[in-house]
Amino acid sequence: MASNNQVLLLAFTLTLTLFLQLLPFQIEGIGAKVENLPGYDGPLPFHLETGYIGLGDSDDDMQVFYYFIKSENDPKNDPLLLWLTGGPGCSSFSGLVYQIGPMKFKIEEFDGSLPKLIPRPQSWTKVANIIFVDLPMGTGFSYSKNVLPHRSDWKFVHQTHRFIRKWLAENPEFLSNKFYMAADSYSGIPVPPITQEIADGNERGLEPRINLQGYILGNPLTSGLEENDRIPYVHGMGLISDELYWVVIFFFKHSMKLVTRMKCQ
């Protein structure tokens, strides 16, 4: 059975999808200011833009969707963050409403009505400008007009690097802001090489130059090898029996990250 949070997210996302269809989007990075959101009474108490940045050989080959929220403190001087949610393939919208954005769902029993949004006092947008980006390609509202190419972490890296340079070209007022990559979970894998690729691009003289300062990771995945520790951990915590533990060790001793519920059954 789906959790209450999952039901809220699904209901709100479907409504948001319909709402976004009404916005005056244009191809190639021209964002649209959003003044109201379904589930929130009155105008938004922060500056929100949504839009697409075109990647690929032609400008409209691949379209990357983003939410941009200006700092509620000093947008001109506060840092600029690009946020990627984990997965891979989880929309950055989940990071916006469940983690660091200025709005969150009001947790209450779902009664079939539209979920309500309420302000988050601890939002990172109190002190930073944040771009929430739907990457890798095919995530969230991002899409390709062609068949999606084979996805990989390196394509994720290249797409993100191209996105931020094109976004800054369209929004040059943020070129002088200190820039940080930020992410959680699986995106702990691509963020360090994204940061390195941005730094290398600056060294090669790519324009616009990005005022790169570093990256921020929360509860990141850094290596698939970490997953091999899950089975000994849950056994040590008494969550699985000795019998099941030794069965798993016998069959998956070389790579316990391959353990799935289906295989255990």
C-alpha positions, 0 to 999 in steps of 0.5 A: 500500500502506498504511503501517505507521502507517496499519495500526496506527491502523486496527486500534487504532481498530476495537478502540477503537470496540468498547471504547467501546461498553461504556462507560456514556456518557450524553447531554449531557456526562457523561464516563466515566472510562477506566482501561484501553485495548486495547494497554496492559497494566495501568491507565492512568498518567493520568486519561482521560475520554471522552464526548459534548457535545450541540449543536443545537436539541435536546440530542441533535441533534448529539453531539460526542465528546471525550477529556479527559486531566488534567494529570499535574502540577497539574490544578487550576492547569495550563492547559486546552487544546482540541486540534483536528486538521487535515484538515479531518475528521481525528479528534483521536485522531491528535493524541492518539497521534501528536503530543502525547498521553501514549500512542503506538503502539509501532512494530514490524512488524504481525503481525496482533495488537493494536497496543501502546501505550507512554508518550510522555515528551514528552507535553503532558499533563505540564504541561496539561489537554487536551480532544481534540475530534472536530470538525467535526461528522461527524469521528471518533466525533462524529455527527448524528441528522439529515442532516449540514448543509452544512459550512463553516469558520464552522460549525466555528468556531461548533460549537467555541465552543458545545462549550467553553462547554457542556463548561466548564458541565459541568466548572466546576472548570476555569473558573479555569484559563488556556484556550488553543485549540491545533491543527495543519495545516488547523485553523490556518484556524478556530482564530483565528476560534474564539478571536475568537468566544470573546473576543467571547462573553466581552465579551457576557457569555456564561456560563460565562466562559472564561479565554481566554489565546490560541492555539497552532498547529503547522505551520498552514495559514493560507491556501489561497494557500500551496498555489500555492507547492508546484509551484515548490518541488518543481521547485526541489528537483528532484523534478519535471522542467522539462517537467512543471513548465512543463506545470503552469504552463501549465494551472494558472497561476491556481491551482496548488492545484487540481493533483491527481494525476488531472489531471496524468495 
